[in-house]
Amino acid sequence: MITSVPIRFLKIEHDGFHLLIKTQINGKSASILIDTGASKTVFDKERLAKLIKTELIREHDRLSTGLGTTNMQSHQAVIKKFKLGDLVVENYMSVALDLSHVNETYARLGYKPIDGVLGSDILKEYKAVIDYEKKILKLKFSKKK
């Protein structure tokens, strides 16, 4: 099956854009950036705590890099139901980081905060195609029996 998730283009500076999609985490709406350069999907620790039970977020013994910062403490959390269009990823082992620097920049630009960043782990797994003309993210998956 193929699901199509609408993309919203957020203007960054005068000629750049970020790609934003709406998802659901455990039945609650979440805003996620698409980042083909991110190796793994990550979530903002503070915002994730509002979407899942906080006791499910545990400190991880590894530091993470990227997202315009130096090393930062990472956390792990199991998301019971991560929904992207018609695709439902169950028991997704996620990484949670402090993305406040991203959300502070978004606030200065007049945008709402993001809940996370969709990275290459999910994009590759579900053979993602970004259709810029139609403004959709296509994901391929097998239908559950």
SULBELGI-V44815 format. One record per helix or strand of 3 or more residues. SS is the DSSP state (@ for helix, = for strand). FROM is the first residue (numbers start at 1). TO is the last residue. If there is no record, write none. Layout:
ss=[SS | SS]
from=[FROM | FROM]
to=[TO | TO]
This chain:
ss=[= | = | = | = | = | @ | @ | = | = | = | @ | = | @ | = | =]
from=[2 | 8 | 16 | 28 | 42 | 45 | 54 | 57 | 69 | 87 | 100 | 116 | 120 | 129 | 136]
to=[6 | 12 | 25 | 34 | 44 | 48 | 56 | 66 | 84 | 97 | 108 | 118 | 125 | 131 | 140]
